[in-house]
Amino acid sequence: MLLVLLGRNGVIGSPLAEHLGVRLVFTRAAVALSAFVAGLPLFVRPVQAAFGSAAIIRFEEASRVLGCGPVKTFFFVTAPLAKKSILGGLLLSVTRAAGEVGITMMLGGNIAGRTNTLSLEIFNCVSRGDFDEAASLCAILAMLGLAAYAALERLQKER
């Protein structure tokens, strides 16, 4: 769907290229967009759960009763109370994006030195039979995952 929208003849891609000279597909911007798309659901769910929690809703109501507007309530009540959920969602989404291959390859391509990522480099190593390098890169990706897991566990214990 994203390729259809953002491609050269796409609903969004065509006007961008025609009027602004901007091409998104097979660029670093496309890699960033694919990481965003891959990680977004894992960011939204914990944040949505936090914003809908009964405790935050009660504090927001108290803030409004005391005369605070919605912007002040968000920045001084809601966001600080949801900070750990926001950080947790961010960790989950970044970790998910780091392991993404499909969307990244489709939108960003697999252009060495320009649009390849750690996960795509693992794919390339396996494709050319360089299993030792692939294993080393997998170890790096696994360490990233373990670090994210440890950080999430720490966030959970602080609650």
N, C-alpha and C positions, 0 to 999 in steps of 0.2 A: 504494500500500500504506500509506504513512504517513497519507494523508488518511482512509483507511478505519479505521485504528487510532486516530487522534487526533481525528477528527471528532466532531460532537455526538452521534451514535449509535454511535460507535466503541467497540471493546473497552476502550481506555484512556481515550479522551475522555469517554465517558458517565459512568463512575464519578468522574473528576476533576471534571466539572461538577456532578454530582449531590451528591457528598459534600463537596467542598472549594470549590465555586463557581469553579473554575479552567477557563477556556476557552483552549485553545492555538491553534486555527486562526484565522488572520487577526489575529495579534498579533505584536509584536516578538520574543517568545519563539519563535514559529513561524519567523520569519526566521532567528534564530540557529540553531535546530534544522536548518533546511534548509541553512544554510551548513556546519554540522557534518557532516551526512550527505553533502553534495557533496564535501567535502574529506577526509573520513576515509580513503578508500582510498589517496589520495596521501600521507597521513601514515603509514599503517600499513606500506606496502611497504618504504620505506627503513629504517624503524626495525626492522622484522622482519628484514630482511637484516643489519643491524648486529648485532642481538642473537644472530643465528645464526652470526656469523662465527667462524672458527676461533680467531682471536687472542683475542676476548673470552671464548670458552669456555675456553681455556687459562688465562687470568687468573682466571676465576671458580673453576676447579678449584684453582688455587694458593691462592686466598683461602680456600676451604673447608678445604684441607689445613692451612692455618695457623690454623684454628680460628674463622674469621669465620662468622657466621650468614648466612642468606639476605638479610635486610634490610640489614645492614651491607655485604655483598658488592654488593648492587644499588646502594646510594647511593655507595659509595666505589670501586667497580671498574667495574661494568657501565655505569651512567649516564654517568660521565665519559668512558669510552671511546666511547660511542655518541652523545655530545653533538652532534657535527657532523651525524650522520644525523638526529637528532631535530630540529635546527634546519632542515636541508634539507627534511625532511618537513613541518615547520610552514610553511615558506615556500611549498612546493608546494600545500599544502592551503588556505592563506589566499588565494593567487592564484587557485586553482580556484574557491573560494567567491565571490570577488569577481566572477567572470564568470558566475555561475550565474543563470539566468532561470527555467527550468522548475519546479524544486522550490520555489523561492522564491515564484513566482506561485501555485502550487497550494496551498501551506501558509500562506503569509503574506498572500496576496492582493496586490493592486497598489493599495493605498490611499495616495493622495498625502499626504505629510507624516507618515504613520504606519508603513507597512510597505514603501515602495518603496526600492529600492537603486540603486546606480549603473547596474547592468545593466538593471534594470527601467525606469529613467528614460531610458536609451538606447532601449529598446523603445517607451516612450511617445512620445518625440520623433519616432521614425520613423513611428509609427502616425498621428500628427497632421500629418506632413509637415514638421516642423521639422528639416530635415537639417543645418543649420549647428550647432544646439545638439547634435544627436546626434553630429556629427563632433567637436565639442569634448570631449564626454564620452567618446567613444571614444579620443581622444588621451590623456585622463587615465588611462583603463583600460590603454591600451598602455604608458604610462610606468610604471604599477604593475607590469605584466608584465616590462618591461625591467629595472626595479630588482630585481625578484625573480630574474631571470635572472643579473644581474650579481652579486648576493649568492650565488647558488648556484655560480657559476663561482669566486668567491673562496673559498667553502668547499671546493670540489674541489681548488683549488691548494694549500690549506693542509694537505691530507692527506699 
